Amino acid sequence: MAKKKLLEDIKLKPARFYRLPGDVMRDRRFADGERLEILHAWLADPDAEPLKPQILTVIDELTARMPAHAADHAAE
């Protein structure tokens, strides 16, 4: 599966691919900007309500380690 297609599939339903938000951080297939996209998609999923505090924590950790311009670009 092409990486772009995989990323789009994961963003549709991240919980099908990852058990916990921290698992996104350990997935070496993606750059930090792509990880941020996945986490934001997961945050928008109504089924993710119980995991939202964990998702937000991982987003904060990821954003803190990214250069400021990269984090802004990923949010577009």
C-alpha positions as a Markdown table, in Angstrom:
| # | Residue | x | y | z |
|---|---|---|---|---|
| 1 | Met | 0.0 | 0.0 | 0.0 |
| 2 | Ala | 1.4 | 3.4 | -0.9 |
| 3 | Lys | 2.3 | 5.6 | 2.0 |
| 4 | Lys | -0.1 | 8.4 | 1.0 |
| 5 | Lys | -3.0 | 5.9 | 0.7 |
| 6 | Leu | -2.1 | 4.3 | 4.0 |
| 7 | Leu | -2.0 | 7.7 | 5.7 |
| 8 | Glu | -5.5 | 8.6 | 4.3 |
| 9 | Asp | -6.9 | 5.3 | 5.5 |
| 10 | Ile | -5.5 | 5.7 | 8.9 |
| 11 | Lys | -6.9 | 9.2 | 9.2 |
| 12 | Leu | -10.4 | 7.9 | 8.5 |
| 13 | Lys | -10.4 | 5.7 | 11.6 |
| 14 | Pro | -7.1 | 5.8 | 13.5 |
| 15 | Ala | -8.4 | 3.4 | 16.2 |
| 16 | Arg | -8.4 | 0.6 | 13.6 |
| 17 | Phe | -4.6 | 1.0 | 13.2 |
| 18 | Tyr | -3.5 | 2.1 | 16.7 |
| 19 | Arg | -4.5 | 0.9 | 20.2 |
| 20 | Leu | -3.3 | 4.0 | 22.0 |
| 21 | Pro | -2.3 | 7.5 | 20.9 |
| 22 | Gly | 1.3 | 6.9 | 21.9 |
| 23 | Asp | 1.5 | 4.2 | 19.3 |
| 24 | Val | 1.3 | 6.9 | 16.6 |
| 25 | Met | 4.5 | 8.3 | 18.0 |
| 26 | Arg | 6.3 | 5.0 | 17.6 |
| 27 | Asp | 5.2 | 4.4 | 14.0 |
| 28 | Arg | 8.4 | 5.0 | 12.0 |
| 29 | Arg | 6.5 | 5.1 | 8.7 |
| 30 | Phe | 5.5 | 8.7 | 9.2 |
| 31 | Ala | 7.1 | 12.1 | 9.8 |
| 32 | Asp | 6.0 | 14.2 | 12.7 |
| 33 | Gly | 3.7 | 16.3 | 10.5 |
| 34 | Glu | 1.9 | 13.2 | 9.4 |
| 35 | Arg | 1.7 | 11.9 | 12.9 |
| 36 | Leu | 0.1 | 15.2 | 13.9 |
| 37 | Glu | -2.5 | 14.8 | 11.1 |
| 38 | Ile | -3.3 | 11.3 | 12.4 |
| 39 | Leu | -3.7 | 12.5 | 15.9 |
| 40 | His | -5.9 | 15.4 | 14.9 |
| 41 | Ala | -8.1 | 13.0 | 12.9 |
| 42 | Trp | -8.4 | 10.7 | 15.9 |
| 43 | Leu | -9.3 | 13.7 | 18.1 |
| 44 | Ala | -12.2 | 14.5 | 15.7 |
| 45 | Asp | -13.6 | 11.0 | 15.9 |
| 46 | Pro | -16.6 | 10.9 | 18.2 |
| 47 | Asp | -15.8 | 7.4 | 19.2 |
| 48 | Ala | -12.4 | 8.6 | 20.6 |
| 49 | Glu | -14.0 | 10.5 | 23.6 |
| 50 | Pro | -12.4 | 8.3 | 26.3 |
| 51 | Leu | -9.0 | 8.7 | 24.7 |
| 52 | Lys | -9.2 | 12.5 | 24.1 |
| 53 | Pro | -7.0 | 13.4 | 27.1 |
| 54 | Gln | -4.3 | 11.0 | 25.9 |
| 55 | Ile | -4.6 | 12.3 | 22.4 |
| 56 | Leu | -4.2 | 15.9 | 23.5 |
| 57 | Thr | -1.1 | 15.0 | 25.6 |
| 58 | Val | 0.6 | 13.3 | 22.7 |
| 59 | Ile | -0.3 | 16.2 | 20.4 |
| 60 | Asp | 1.3 | 18.6 | 22.9 |
| 61 | Glu | 4.4 | 16.4 | 23.1 |
| 62 | Leu | 4.7 | 16.2 | 19.4 |
| 63 | Thr | 4.1 | 19.9 | 18.8 |
| 64 | Ala | 6.7 | 20.8 | 21.5 |
| 65 | Arg | 9.4 | 18.7 | 19.7 |
| 66 | Met | 8.6 | 20.1 | 16.2 |
| 67 | Pro | 10.1 | 23.3 | 14.8 |
| 68 | Ala | 7.5 | 26.1 | 15.0 |
| 69 | His | 7.0 | 26.4 | 11.2 |
| 70 | Ala | 6.5 | 22.6 | 10.8 |
| 71 | Ala | 3.8 | 22.5 | 13.4 |
| 72 | Asp | 2.0 | 25.4 | 11.8 |
| 73 | His | 2.2 | 23.8 | 8.4 |
| 74 | Ala | 0.8 | 20.4 | 9.6 |
| 75 | Ala | -2.2 | 22.1 | 11.1 |
| 76 | Glu | -3.3 | 23.6 | 7.7 |
